[in-house]
Amino acid sequence: MIADWSVESAHTAEDDSTVDADGQPPPPPGLGKFLLKTGKKPGTPFEVVLTEVEKAVNNTNKGWEQAEARHRVGRQQVGS
């Protein structure tokens, strides 16, 4: 049985001890993991691993990251 793929992360906004060297939170459990089911047979688990190029192309947070960067620059200019 596959149970741990759906476990919620222990990361909270107040807890920065679960960030990596880049300051990013760890990926959620089960990221990229799938179960291929055909008919009534048991499923076959597999994992998709993206290359760095694919990660950049499929980064759906890119717009938010750019907006956050602009906001930080704006706050720094106001504060100086």
N, C-alpha and C positions, 0 to 999 in steps of 0.2 A: 504494500500500500504506500502511496506517495502522500505523506502528510506534511512534511516540513517545507514544501514549496509555498504553502499558503500561510505560513506563520508570519505575523506582523513583526516589523522591525522594532527593536527596543529603543531606537533613536528618538529623542525628544528635542525640542528647540532649546531647552535649557541645558541639555547634556551635550557638550562639544567633545566629549571623550571618544565618540564614535565617528570621528572624521579621519580621512586619510591625510597623507602628507600635503596634498593640494588644498586641504580645507573642505573637501567635499564629503557629504555623508556617504556611507557605504551603499551599494546598490541594494534594492529590495530583494528579499529571498525569492527565488524562483525566476529572476530576471533572465529571459532567454530560454527558459525551459518549457518544453511542450510535451504533450502526450498524444501520439498519433493513434487514433482508433479507426479500425476498419471493420465494419459489421459488428458482430457480437464477440469478436475475439478480444483477448486482453490487449491493452494499449502498449505501444512501444515508446518509452521515454527517449527524448533526444534534446540536445542543447544547441542553440544557435549562438555562435561567437562572431561578433562583427569585427572587421578590421578597423584601424584608426580612420581610414578614409570613409568607410561606411558610417562610423560613429559621427563624424563631422557632418556628413550629408543628412543624416537622420536625427540630428540634434533639434528636437522640437522646443527646447528651452532657449535656443539661441537669441530669439527676439527679447525674451525676458532678461537674459544676461546683459544684452546691449542696453536695454532700458535702465537696468540697475546701475550699470557703469556710468551712463549719462547722468543719472540722479546723484551718484556719488560725486562726480565732477562738479555738478551744479551746487551741491551742498558745500564743497570745499571752497568754491569761488565766493559764495556768500559769507562764509566764515572767515575769509582772509582779509 
